[in-house]
Amino acid sequence: MKRQYKWAVFDIDDTLYPASCGLWFEVRDRIHQYMIEVIGVPEDEAPSQREAYFHKYGTSLAGLQNDYKDFDTDGYVKYVHNVPYSNYIGTNIDLIKEMEVLPLDKAVFTNSDKNHATNVLRALGIEQYFSVVVDVYASRFIPKPAKGSFDALFEHLASEPSECVFLDDQERNLQMAKSLGMMTILVRHEGEGDTVADYCVSNVLEGCSVVRRLCL
């Protein structure tokens, strides 16, 4: 029996735009700055500590929330995303065209915050096509790939996993998504190799093309 999809769910960073454009690297550098200047992590330890947080908790934010009492979450997300988005990404005419013809409702599912997601969508020219943004606040600070984060997604979408197609750049996020019953598309901008996802594409435009075929 053919699936009836309702939602195309997109990650933000390195999915809707490639990290190679430089935006994510500036955000990463600002995470390091915050850890050094605000938290007091030694400069030579900040990169390895951020990496350890990513692998253990899913995000630097989750690791900092765990390790530091009374951590200022709002201050952190404002600090690390205080970047000039238009210096790195701009209107993507081809992506706008894909969004116009994609026959599903569209949502963002991100470990970042809504302001960052909105700034990226706006810079790309596709903000108007997304009716739902499920960010780290909406998931009650449970980041992907934890099941609790996906539970929050399905709650906000009022849909079952089998009704969603999910595009992300992280294998571990897609592995959880697939185990829950989502159709999965890995957006891998660089390199090749095996994947747990149902499909693997080299950019989001190819991903949108796969979504359209799935809806035929």
Backbone bond lengths (Angstrom), bond angles and torsions (degrees), N, CA, C in turn:
res aa  C-N    CA-C-N  psi(-1)  N-CA   C-N-CA  omega(-1)  CA-C   N-CA-C  phi
1 M - - - 1.471 - - 1.527 109.80 -
2 K 1.325 116.30 131.82 1.458 121.14 -177.09 1.524 110.41 -72.30
3 R 1.318 116.21 136.82 1.457 120.82 177.68 1.527 110.59 -68.98
4 Q 1.319 115.17 147.63 1.455 121.16 173.37 1.531 108.28 -109.44
5 Y 1.313 115.59 102.50 1.454 120.21 -177.02 1.529 110.93 -84.59
6 K 1.332 115.31 145.57 1.462 121.67 177.01 1.525 112.41 -115.88
7 W 1.352 116.14 -31.90 1.466 120.49 -170.88 1.527 112.29 -128.01
8 A 1.317 114.96 137.23 1.463 122.04 163.92 1.525 106.10 -103.81
9 V 1.329 116.24 117.37 1.460 122.25 -173.73 1.528 108.79 -110.11
10 F 1.324 116.55 123.87 1.457 121.79 -174.17 1.533 111.14 -116.91
11 D 1.325 115.71 132.92 1.457 121.05 163.19 1.529 107.29 -71.30
12 I 1.325 116.82 165.91 1.471 120.79 -179.69 1.528 112.18 -97.76
13 D 1.330 116.60 -73.17 1.460 121.44 -169.58 1.519 112.36 -71.54
14 D 1.323 115.61 128.36 1.460 124.83 -178.45 1.529 112.20 65.09
15 T 1.335 116.31 18.27 1.464 121.48 173.84 1.524 109.15 -124.05
16 L 1.326 117.16 -63.95 1.466 119.69 176.97 1.525 111.62 -72.36
17 Y 1.307 116.16 -22.20 1.467 121.17 174.09 1.527 106.92 -144.07
18 P 1.333 119.02 152.21 1.465 121.12 -179.91 1.525 112.03 -79.77
19 A 1.314 116.62 137.58 1.458 120.64 178.46 1.522 111.55 -59.16
20 S 1.314 116.72 -25.04 1.463 120.76 -177.91 1.531 112.70 -62.70
21 C 1.322 117.96 -14.98 1.470 119.94 178.60 1.528 111.43 -68.88
22 G 1.328 116.71 -18.93 1.456 120.63 175.28 1.512 115.71 108.21
23 L 1.329 118.36 -17.65 1.462 120.49 -177.11 1.517 112.06 -60.41
24 W 1.340 116.15 -49.63 1.458 118.24 -177.37 1.531 111.30 -63.55
25 F 1.326 117.47 -33.82 1.458 119.80 -179.32 1.531 111.39 -67.30
26 E 1.343 116.37 -33.98 1.466 117.81 176.06 1.524 110.34 -69.26
27 V 1.344 117.05 -40.43 1.466 120.06 176.28 1.528 109.93 -60.20
28 R 1.323 116.25 -44.72 1.470 120.64 178.68 1.519 110.77 -58.70
29 D 1.333 116.79 -43.00 1.463 119.98 179.66 1.528 111.40 -64.49
30 R 1.324 116.09 -34.31 1.459 119.42 178.99 1.534 111.14 -72.73
31 I 1.324 116.93 -29.71 1.464 120.02 172.34 1.527 109.35 -62.25
32 H 1.345 115.63 -45.55 1.465 119.56 177.23 1.528 110.54 -59.27
33 Q 1.348 117.06 -44.97 1.459 121.34 -179.52 1.525 110.75 -59.73
34 Y 1.314 116.09 -43.55 1.461 120.28 -178.96 1.526 110.44 -62.69
35 M 1.305 115.78 -44.62 1.463 120.02 -179.36 1.525 110.84 -61.63
36 I 1.327 116.37 -37.23 1.465 120.91 -178.39 1.530 111.39 -78.10
37 E 1.352 116.30 -50.78 1.459 121.11 -170.35 1.527 113.29 -81.48
38 V 1.326 117.02 -33.43 1.463 120.12 -175.19 1.532 111.68 -101.34
39 I 1.321 116.30 -44.48 1.459 120.44 -176.95 1.522 111.82 -83.88
40 G 1.356 116.00 -33.67 1.456 119.68 -179.52 1.510 114.44 95.13
41 V 1.335 117.23 19.54 1.460 121.01 176.02 1.531 108.59 -70.08
42 P 1.328 119.39 134.19 1.465 120.49 176.89 1.529 111.21 -55.65
43 E 1.321 115.76 140.35 1.468 120.84 -173.51 1.527 112.36 -55.92
44 D 1.341 117.01 -39.66 1.456 119.54 -176.95 1.535 112.61 -76.22
45 E 1.324 117.19 -9.30 1.458 120.43 -179.27 1.531 112.95 -102.76
46 A 1.315 117.23 -15.70 1.465 120.78 -174.04 1.535 113.38 -59.49
47 P 1.346 119.92 -46.72 1.463 118.39 -179.36 1.530 113.48 -61.38
48 S 1.319 117.19 -43.39 1.460 119.96 -178.56 1.527 111.04 -69.91
49 Q 1.326 116.70 -34.27 1.470 119.49 178.39 1.528 110.39 -68.79
50 R 1.330 116.74 -40.79 1.469 119.87 176.70 1.522 110.60 -61.64
51 E 1.323 116.91 -43.05 1.465 121.75 179.70 1.529 110.35 -63.53
52 A 1.320 116.70 -41.43 1.461 120.91 178.85 1.529 110.65 -63.74
53 Y 1.330 116.46 -40.77 1.466 120.00 177.11 1.523 110.90 -61.08
54 F 1.327 116.57 -43.13 1.461 120.71 -178.42 1.524 110.61 -59.34
55 H 1.323 116.43 -45.37 1.465 119.79 -176.77 1.519 112.35 -73.40
56 K 1.326 117.39 -34.73 1.468 120.13 -176.14 1.522 112.59 -85.62
57 Y 1.343 116.51 -40.90 1.460 119.93 -171.64 1.531 114.05 -112.64
58 G 1.327 117.04 -14.80 1.461 119.41 -177.77 1.516 113.33 101.99
59 T 1.334 117.08 -32.40 1.465 121.81 178.24 1.526 109.69 -148.35
60 S 1.326 115.29 159.64 1.463 120.14 173.07 1.518 109.96 -64.18
61 L 1.330 116.51 -39.13 1.461 120.58 -179.84 1.527 111.32 -57.07
62 A 1.329 116.97 -47.50 1.465 119.80 -178.49 1.521 110.90 -62.15
63 G 1.326 117.09 -38.83 1.457 120.44 178.76 1.521 112.15 -65.82
64 L 1.336 116.11 -42.38 1.461 120.39 179.61 1.530 111.10 -67.08
65 Q 1.338 116.06 -39.25 1.466 119.72 177.27 1.526 110.78 -62.18
66 N 1.324 115.68 -35.86 1.465 119.82 -179.12 1.531 111.78 -72.34
67 D 1.330 116.48 -38.63 1.468 120.63 -170.34 1.525 114.59 -90.46
68 Y 1.340 117.32 -21.21 1.463 119.14 -172.94 1.524 110.65 -123.90
69 K 1.306 115.48 117.26 1.458 121.75 -178.70 1.528 110.14 -64.75
70 D 1.337 115.89 142.06 1.472 122.31 178.78 1.529 111.76 58.02
71 F 1.327 115.40 36.54 1.467 120.10 179.68 1.533 109.91 -63.50
72 D 1.329 115.74 136.81 1.470 121.89 -177.64 1.529 109.60 -87.50
73 T 1.329 115.75 86.98 1.464 120.83 -177.03 1.519 111.87 -62.52
74 D 1.326 117.52 -45.95 1.470 120.29 -178.53 1.522 111.00 -62.08
75 G 1.328 115.99 -42.01 1.457 119.76 178.84 1.521 111.93 -63.94
76 Y 1.321 115.95 -38.61 1.466 121.41 179.91 1.526 111.81 -63.02
77 V 1.340 117.09 -52.62 1.469 119.04 -175.44 1.527 110.64 -65.97
78 K 1.346 116.44 -33.20 1.466 118.89 177.06 1.526 110.52 -66.92
79 Y 1.315 116.84 -40.87 1.470 122.21 -178.34 1.526 111.08 -66.20
80 V 1.318 117.46 -50.95 1.471 119.49 -171.72 1.518 112.40 -72.58
81 H 1.331 117.49 -21.47 1.464 119.81 -179.45 1.529 112.61 -104.07
82 N 1.315 116.45 15.08 1.460 120.93 174.59 1.524 109.09 -81.99
83 V 1.333 114.21 72.75 1.462 121.08 -174.19 1.534 109.30 -130.90
84 P 1.338 118.09 155.03 1.472 121.87 179.26 1.534 110.64 -83.33
85 Y 1.309 116.65 88.40 1.471 121.51 -174.39 1.530 112.30 -54.98
86 S 1.333 116.01 -41.48 1.467 119.29 -175.83 1.514 112.69 -67.08
87 N 1.338 118.09 -14.62 1.464 120.30 175.67 1.523 111.79 -72.57
88 Y 1.323 116.66 -18.07 1.460 120.60 -172.50 1.526 114.01 -117.86
89 I 1.316 116.75 -36.61 1.472 119.58 -179.35 1.520 109.49 -132.44
90 G 1.316 114.97 149.12 1.458 120.73 179.37 1.516 110.86 -140.22
91 T 1.301 115.95 -175.91 1.458 121.70 -177.29 1.530 110.37 -53.75
92 N 1.334 114.96 127.88 1.463 121.33 -179.67 1.524 108.17 -110.00
93 I 1.333 115.76 95.19 1.467 121.33 -174.82 1.527 111.44 -60.14
94 D 1.316 117.08 -41.72 1.468 120.30 -179.42 1.525 111.22 -64.48
95 L 1.316 116.77 -38.05 1.462 120.05 179.57 1.526 110.40 -70.93
96 I 1.319 117.28 -36.94 1.465 120.55 175.58 1.521 109.81 -59.12
97 K 1.329 117.09 -44.29 1.469 121.25 179.76 1.527 110.83 -61.50
98 E 1.339 116.50 -40.37 1.464 119.69 178.44 1.533 111.06 -64.87
99 M 1.319 116.34 -42.18 1.455 119.90 179.89 1.521 111.38 -63.19
100 E 1.322 116.20 -35.40 1.464 120.35 -179.05 1.518 112.63 -64.80
101 V 1.335 117.08 -32.54 1.471 120.02 -174.89 1.525 112.95 -104.46
102 L 1.329 117.55 -6.88 1.459 120.23 -179.56 1.535 108.87 -67.46
103 P 1.338 118.24 118.54 1.469 120.78 -169.79 1.526 114.25 -85.81
104 L 1.325 117.67 37.59 1.460 122.17 179.42 1.527 109.34 -137.02
105 D 1.324 116.45 156.62 1.455 119.44 168.21 1.524 108.28 -66.61
106 K 1.316 116.07 153.07 1.462 120.22 -172.67 1.527 110.58 -122.89
107 A 1.334 115.00 137.57 1.464 121.18 -179.83 1.515 109.75 -137.27
108 V 1.315 115.26 152.42 1.463 122.67 171.07 1.522 108.31 -102.58
109 F 1.337 115.41 138.09 1.460 122.04 176.55 1.516 106.86 -131.25
110 T 1.339 116.52 105.45 1.453 120.20 -170.21 1.518 112.57 -135.81
111 N 1.316 116.02 148.74 1.458 121.80 172.57 1.514 111.76 -80.91
112 S 1.310 116.44 -1.67 1.457 120.89 177.28 1.537 108.95 -92.26
113 D 1.324 116.56 -166.07 1.462 120.22 179.71 1.528 110.45 -103.53
114 K 1.325 115.14 166.90 1.458 120.67 -173.90 1.516 112.33 -63.45
115 N 1.332 117.88 -36.82 1.462 119.95 -179.63 1.525 111.27 -61.66
116 H 1.328 116.51 -42.93 1.464 119.66 177.58 1.521 110.13 -62.44
117 A 1.329 116.56 -46.82 1.467 120.09 179.94 1.520 110.84 -58.85
118 T 1.319 116.64 -45.41 1.465 120.74 -178.61 1.519 111.26 -64.62
119 N 1.322 117.05 -39.80 1.464 119.99 178.53 1.521 111.65 -62.77
120 V 1.330 117.02 -39.06 1.463 120.50 177.92 1.529 110.08 -67.86
121 L 1.323 117.40 -48.10 1.465 120.88 179.95 1.525 110.71 -58.81
122 R 1.322 115.61 -41.74 1.475 119.98 -178.52 1.524 110.60 -66.97
123 A 1.324 116.76 -42.50 1.466 119.76 -179.96 1.529 111.47 -63.34
124 L 1.330 116.20 -35.69 1.463 120.49 179.28 1.526 112.62 -77.97
125 G 1.336 116.59 -16.54 1.456 121.05 -179.60 1.512 114.41 86.43
126 I 1.347 117.43 21.58 1.463 119.97 -174.36 1.537 112.94 -123.00
127 E 1.317 117.28 12.83 1.467 120.11 -176.07 1.527 112.02 -56.74
128 Q 1.321 117.63 -37.97 1.458 121.39 -173.27 1.526 113.34 -68.85
129 Y 1.315 117.73 -14.65 1.463 120.81 -177.45 1.535 112.78 -87.89
130 F 1.313 118.19 -9.03 1.462 121.68 -174.90 1.527 110.00 -106.60
131 S 1.322 115.43 120.98 1.462 120.53 -177.86 1.524 113.05 -94.79
132 V 1.342 117.46 -16.34 1.460 121.35 -177.32 1.525 109.45 -138.82
133 V 1.332 116.10 135.67 1.459 121.90 170.60 1.532 107.26 -123.93
134 V 1.317 116.37 113.94 1.457 121.72 176.73 1.522 106.97 -101.97
135 D 1.336 115.19 103.57 1.463 120.79 -176.06 1.518 110.00 -106.45
136 V 1.319 115.79 -171.75 1.464 120.38 -175.76 1.528 111.77 -68.16
137 Y 1.329 117.45 -24.81 1.467 119.90 174.13 1.526 110.05 -72.34
138 A 1.325 116.70 -42.77 1.465 120.87 180.00 1.525 111.77 -64.42
139 S 1.337 116.33 -29.76 1.471 120.16 179.51 1.529 111.77 -89.24
140 R 1.352 115.41 10.13 1.472 121.34 178.47 1.529 110.59 58.81
141 F 1.337 114.14 39.47 1.467 123.55 175.21 1.525 112.97 63.00
142 I 1.316 116.26 24.95 1.464 121.45 170.26 1.527 106.49 -99.62
143 P 1.327 119.25 109.74 1.464 119.99 -175.24 1.527 112.90 -84.72
144 K 1.340 114.81 156.87 1.461 118.98 166.45 1.527 107.72 -56.83
145 P 1.324 119.94 144.93 1.467 127.51 8.61 1.521 115.11 -95.36
146 A 1.322 119.50 16.77 1.460 120.55 -177.57 1.530 110.78 -62.10
147 K 1.307 115.95 143.50 1.464 120.82 -178.01 1.522 111.30 -60.20
148 G 1.336 117.15 -35.53 1.450 120.08 179.81 1.508 113.34 -58.69
149 S 1.326 116.64 -33.01 1.460 120.75 177.19 1.528 110.41 -65.72
150 F 1.326 116.32 -43.26 1.462 120.64 178.76 1.527 111.23 -68.07
151 D 1.315 117.04 -35.33 1.466 120.19 176.23 1.526 110.21 -58.67
152 A 1.337 115.94 -41.23 1.468 120.18 177.68 1.524 110.78 -64.35
153 L 1.329 116.76 -39.56 1.465 120.66 177.93 1.521 110.86 -58.60
154 F 1.328 116.95 -51.87 1.459 120.12 -177.11 1.523 111.41 -64.57
155 E 1.330 115.96 -32.78 1.466 120.09 177.01 1.526 110.51 -64.46
156 H 1.331 117.22 -44.78 1.464 120.63 -179.33 1.527 112.14 -70.54
157 L 1.317 116.80 -31.22 1.468 120.09 179.08 1.522 112.07 -83.53
158 A 1.322 116.71 -15.82 1.471 121.93 -174.56 1.521 109.95 53.16
159 S 1.323 115.46 44.69 1.459 121.80 -176.99 1.519 110.69 -140.55
160 E 1.330 114.82 162.66 1.451 121.94 175.70 1.527 109.92 -87.37
161 P 1.332 118.06 155.33 1.466 120.26 177.58 1.529 113.10 -54.54
162 S 1.323 117.27 -37.92 1.466 121.02 -177.08 1.527 112.84 -67.73
163 E 1.333 116.80 -10.63 1.460 121.06 179.60 1.526 112.05 -95.67
164 C 1.340 116.43 6.15 1.465 121.21 -173.50 1.521 112.00 -122.61
165 V 1.331 115.51 139.35 1.460 122.91 168.78 1.528 106.76 -107.82
166 F 1.326 116.33 127.86 1.461 121.20 -172.55 1.521 110.66 -117.51
167 L 1.337 116.17 126.51 1.462 122.72 178.02 1.521 108.92 -113.49
168 D 1.337 116.57 124.82 1.466 121.99 -175.88 1.523 108.03 -152.47
169 D 1.337 116.10 160.85 1.463 120.36 179.06 1.516 113.33 -100.54
170 Q 1.348 117.60 -2.47 1.461 121.17 -175.72 1.529 111.17 -108.35
171 E 1.331 115.17 122.34 1.465 120.40 -179.07 1.531 111.88 -56.67
172 R 1.316 117.11 -42.72 1.461 119.47 -174.75 1.527 111.57 -66.88
173 N 1.333 116.96 -32.32 1.462 119.71 176.10 1.522 110.73 -67.88
174 L 1.310 115.57 -40.81 1.457 120.84 -179.42 1.523 111.73 -70.70
175 Q 1.311 116.00 -33.87 1.468 119.38 177.40 1.526 110.64 -61.90
176 M 1.330 116.89 -45.57 1.458 120.12 176.89 1.521 110.61 -64.13
177 A 1.319 116.38 -45.18 1.465 120.46 -179.26 1.528 111.44 -57.94
178 K 1.319 115.91 -44.82 1.465 120.08 -179.33 1.520 111.06 -66.07
179 S 1.319 117.45 -38.67 1.465 120.46 179.86 1.525 111.39 -64.09
180 L 1.329 115.86 -25.68 1.463 120.55 179.82 1.524 112.79 -87.87
181 G 1.325 116.27 -11.40 1.457 120.16 176.02 1.507 116.20 111.43
182 M 1.353 118.09 7.28 1.461 120.65 177.10 1.530 110.41 -78.84
183 M 1.322 116.96 151.04 1.455 121.39 167.00 1.523 107.09 -79.57
184 T 1.330 117.49 133.04 1.459 120.70 -169.37 1.521 112.84 -121.74
185 I 1.345 114.35 140.54 1.464 121.69 178.30 1.528 108.16 -131.93
186 L 1.307 116.69 118.06 1.459 122.13 175.41 1.524 109.67 -84.46
187 V 1.340 115.99 124.11 1.464 120.80 173.40 1.519 106.84 -98.06
188 R 1.310 115.51 103.37 1.464 121.77 -176.57 1.525 107.90 -114.50
189 H 1.339 115.53 101.16 1.460 119.84 -176.11 1.522 113.29 -72.46
190 E 1.317 115.68 -24.86 1.464 119.02 -177.67 1.519 109.74 -137.58
191 G 1.321 116.55 142.49 1.453 121.27 173.94 1.520 113.44 83.97
192 E 1.309 114.59 171.91 1.452 122.45 -179.92 1.522 108.98 -135.81
193 G 1.328 115.84 172.99 1.452 119.74 178.05 1.507 111.32 146.07
194 D 1.307 115.89 173.82 1.455 121.33 179.50 1.527 110.00 -67.52
195 T 1.305 115.82 155.36 1.452 121.02 179.14 1.517 110.19 -144.65
196 V 1.323 116.06 150.48 1.453 120.97 175.73 1.522 110.80 -79.31
197 A 1.326 116.87 -15.96 1.460 120.90 -175.40 1.528 111.59 -70.70
198 D 1.325 114.83 160.22 1.461 120.11 177.81 1.525 111.72 -70.48
199 Y 1.327 116.14 -32.68 1.462 121.79 179.22 1.524 108.62 -137.71
200 C 1.325 115.29 153.93 1.460 121.31 175.73 1.524 108.11 -132.42
201 V 1.335 116.31 127.65 1.461 121.65 -178.62 1.517 108.97 -129.19
202 S 1.325 116.42 163.53 1.464 120.23 -176.64 1.518 113.25 -94.31
203 N 1.335 117.75 -9.46 1.465 120.80 176.78 1.523 109.53 -163.48
204 V 1.312 116.43 169.99 1.464 120.74 -174.43 1.524 112.17 -68.00
205 L 1.327 117.77 -28.00 1.463 119.54 178.48 1.528 110.58 -64.31
206 E 1.327 116.29 -42.63 1.462 119.75 175.36 1.525 110.48 -64.61
207 G 1.324 115.57 -35.99 1.455 119.56 177.40 1.517 112.10 -62.00
208 C 1.330 116.52 -42.50 1.458 120.51 178.42 1.530 110.89 -63.46
209 S 1.323 115.93 -37.10 1.461 120.09 177.71 1.527 111.21 -62.29
210 V 1.349 116.36 -40.37 1.464 120.67 176.53 1.526 110.06 -63.00
211 V 1.315 117.00 -43.72 1.470 120.74 179.51 1.528 110.26 -59.29
212 R 1.315 117.78 -43.82 1.462 119.77 179.09 1.515 112.35 -62.18
213 R 1.335 116.99 -39.18 1.469 119.77 178.17 1.511 111.29 -66.48
214 L 1.314 116.85 -35.78 1.464 120.36 -179.95 1.533 111.06 -65.51
215 C 1.308 116.31 -23.46 1.463 120.74 -177.31 1.521 113.43 -90.75
216 L 1.329 117.41 -5.47 1.471 120.43 179.89 1.520 112.16 -70.43
